[in-house]
Structures are given as structure tokens and as C-alpha cells.
Amino acid sequence: MEHIVTVQDAVTAFADFMEPTNAELDAIEREMPVILADVDLLDAHIITLDRIPTELDARRIRRARRRALAARVALLNRTAGAMLPGGAA
């Protein structure tokens, strides 16, 4: 009996397609503020799962939502500015 999975793992373990490219890593780096803001928003929502949200919880969620939206707008503005000819935003 041959173990095809073991052979396949040995063949593809170091394949180039398994690692992110430099362009993908750069995209992740550009999107990191949005990712972190979304994590903060998710944390604010998770805190209120097992209890009735207080006014402080509601403020925390509103602030996290504003930060997440601001991070998305900043990312879109950087992306749109990079795509316009002449560098005009």
C-alpha cells in the first residue's frame, strides 16, 4: 500500500505557490489598519454578548465602528489616489 498523501506532501511542501508573494504581503500591510480596526469592533461586540450592553458598551461600539469606517475610507483614498493619473486625489 502506497501513501500518496505523504508523497504529495513531500512534493508540494516547498512549492512556490504556497507562500504569499511580495505583492500579497504589501497588500496585507496596506490593509492592516482596517484589519485591526475590524478586530477592535469585533472585540467591542463580543464584550456585550453575555450581558445587556451599558451606555459605556454602546460608546465603545460606536467609537470602534467610527475607527473601522475611518480606516476603510483612508484605505480607499490611498488606493484611489494611487490609481489616478498624475497622482491627484
URGI-V874487 format. One line per field, one symbol per residue. ss: DSSP state (H for helix, E for strand, L for the rest). psi: psi as a letter, one per 20 degrees, with the letter a starting at -180 (. if undefined). burial: b if it has 9 or more other ideal C-beta (glycine too) atoms within 8 Angstrom, else e. A space follows every 10 residues. Layout:
# URGI-V874487
ss=???
psi=???
burial=???
This chain:
# URGI-V874487
ss=LLLHHHHHHH HHLLLHHHLL LHHHHHHHHH HHHHHHHHHH HHHHHHHLLL LLLLHHHHHH HHHHHHHHHH HHHHHHHHHH HHHLHHHLL
psi=pqnhgggghh gjhkqhiiqq rhgghhgggh ighgghhhgg ggghhhhjhj rpprhggggg ggghgghggh hgggghgggh hhiqqijq.
burial=eeeeeebeee eeeeeeeeee eeeebeebeb bebbebbbeb bebbbeebee eeeeeebbeb bebbbebbeb bbebbebbbb beebeeeee
